[in-house]
Amino acid sequence: MNIPMINPVITKRASPYETEEGCLSLDGVRKTTRYQSIEVEFFDRNFKQQKQNFTGLAAQIIQHEIDHCDGILI
C-alpha cells in the first residue's frame, strides 16, 4: 500500500503498546510507544484533504515516519 501523504497529522490515537523498532538512520533497535489504531489527516497528491484510519503494522510505520517529519528519531 503506497499512500502519498503531504503534511500528515495524527488526530486520534488508541490502544498504546510498547515495541522495539529499528531505523535506517540509527544502528540497532530502540524501545518506543506506538498506538494500535490511529487517524491521520493529510493532503493527497492532488492536494485534496483526506482523513483515514490505520491499524496494526501500517499504523506503526506511519507513526515512525511522521516522527521523522517532526524531527524525532527513536
N, C-alpha and C positions, 0 to 999 in steps of 0.2 A: 504494500500500500504506500504510494507516494502522494502526499498531500502538501503542496507548497503552502506555507503559512507566512504571511507578512505581518509583522508586529503582533505575534501571538501573546495572549494574556490568559492565564489560568484564572477563571472566575469562580469556580467551585471545586472543592476537594472533599473526598470522603474515604474513610477506611485507611488510615495511615498504617504503614508497616515498615519494619527495619529491613534493609537489604545491603548487599555489597555490590559495588559497581566498579568496573574498570573504565578507563578513558584513554583515548589515543594521545591526549595531552599530558598524561601522567603515567609513571610506572606503577605497576601493582594495582591492587583494589583497595577501596575505602568504604567504610560504613556510611550509610545515608538513610534518611527517612523519605519514603515516597508514598504516594496515595494510590489505592487500587482503582479509584474512579475519579476522573477529572472532567471539567467542562472548560473548553477553550474557545475564546473569541479571537478572530483573526480576519485579515483580508486575504481573499484568494488571488490567483494570478491575474484576475480581471479587476482587482481592487473592489470586489463586492464583499461586504461584511458577512462573515459566516460565524456560526456557533455550532460546535459539535461536542459530543461526549465520547470519551475514550476510556477503555478499561484494560486491565492486565498489562502485558508487555508493551503494547502500543502506548499506554498511558505513561509507563515508566520511561520509555525512550523520549517521549515528548517532554516530560519534566526535566530530564537530563539536558536536552538540547535548549530548552527555554532558560535553564540555569546558565548555560554558556552565553546566551544572548544578554543575560543580566550580569555577566562578568563573574559568575560563580563557578568555581571548579570544585568537584567533590573532594 
